Amino acid sequence: VNEAWTELCGFTQEEAEGQTLRCLQGEDTDANTVAQLVEDCADGKASSMEVTNYDKAGKKFRNFLQVYPLSSNEGGEGEISHMLGVL
């Protein structure tokens, strides 16, 4: 979470800490897109997609999301330790 994300989404860094992107989902967030994202993350695959999200106040916005697996070892080999999401 950085300053641009907090401005876009309306959450403070403290409010976002420990949250998943689920906090941005709402009525028009496509369940199939979310399911694909969850599956790709579970498989440790990089993924990109356009999604409909909502800021803290409930205002809808569209964004292009990219998610990348981060390995615990140098060179990208080994166990995935985190998933990095870029809005």
Long-range contacts (C-beta under 8 A, 24 or more apart in sequence): 5-87, 8-55, 8-61, 8-63, 8-87, 9-53, 9-55, 9-56, 10-55, 10-56, 10-57, 11-56, 15-56, 21-53, 21-65, 21-85, 24-53, 24-54, 24-55, 25-53, 25-54, 26-52, 26-53, 26-54, 26-58, 26-60, 28-52, 28-60, 29-53, 29-54, 37-65, 37-67, 40-67, 41-67, 41-69, 41-83, 44-69, 44-80, 45-69, 63-87
